């Protein structure tokens, strides 16, 4: 990806932002993908934003592919457990 390990602000970019040669700057705001353009609207990439993004993606996927919520199989982490694990790894 052209985003590489850039900061979130740089990856987010601005809609219509262009390079001196006129090419669009590769960023979430200029992406052809709806989900990446949605990221451009996130003001800060915080634990709460990550959690909301996950919820939004699950909801979108379930609606898009007409998938009902499935019972959690034994031994598989629940959404809350996964969120807790991710948040525990984030700097305070």
For each residue, the residues with C-beta under 8 A, 3 or more apart:
1: 4
2: 26
3: 6 11 26 27 28
4: 1
5:
6: 3 10 11
7: 10 11
8: 11 12 44 45
9: 12
10: 6 7 13 27
11: 3 6 7 8 27 28 39
12: 8 9 27 28 29 39 40 42
13: 10 17 25 26 27 28 29 30 40
14: 17 25 27 29
15: 29 30 40
16: 24 29 30
17: 13 14 24 25 27 29 30
18: 22 23 24 25
19: 22 23 24 25
20:
21:
22: 18 19
23: 18 19
24: 16 17 18 19 30
25: 13 14 17 18 19 30
26: 2 3 13 30
27: 3 10 11 12 13 14 17 30 31 40
28: 3 11 12 13 31 36 37 39 40
29: 12 13 14 15 16 17 37 40
30: 13 15 16 17 24 25 26 27
31: 27 28 36 37 40
32:
33: 36 37
34: 37 38
35: 38 39 57 60
36: 28 31 33 39 40
37: 28 29 31 33 34 40 41
38: 34 35 41 42 56
39: 11 12 28 35 36 42 53
40: 12 13 15 27 28 29 31 36 37
41: 37 38
42: 12 38 39 45 49 53
43: 49
44: 8 49
45: 8 42 49 50
46: 49 50
47: 50 51 86 87 90
48: 51 52
49: 42 43 44 45 46 52 53
50: 45 46 47 53 54 86
51: 47 48 54 55 83 87
52: 48 49 55 56
53: 39 42 49 50 56 57
54: 50 51 57 58 79 83
55: 51 52 58 59
56: 38 52 53 59 60
57: 35 53 54 60 61
58: 54 55 61 62 79
59: 55 56 62 63
60: 35 56 57 63 64
61: 57 58 64 65 67
62: 58 59 65 66 67 68 69
63: 59 60 66
64: 60 61
65: 61 62
66: 62 63
67: 61 62 70
68: 62
69: 62
70: 67
71:
72: 76 78
73: 76
74:
75:
76: 72 73
77: 81 82 85
78: 72 81 82
79: 54 58 82 83
80: 83 84
81: 77 78 84 85
82: 77 78 79 85 86
83: 51 54 79 80 86 87
84: 80 81 87 88
85: 77 81 82 88 89
86: 47 50 82 83 89 90
87: 47 51 83 84 90
88: 84 85
89: 85 86
90: 47 86 87
91:
92:
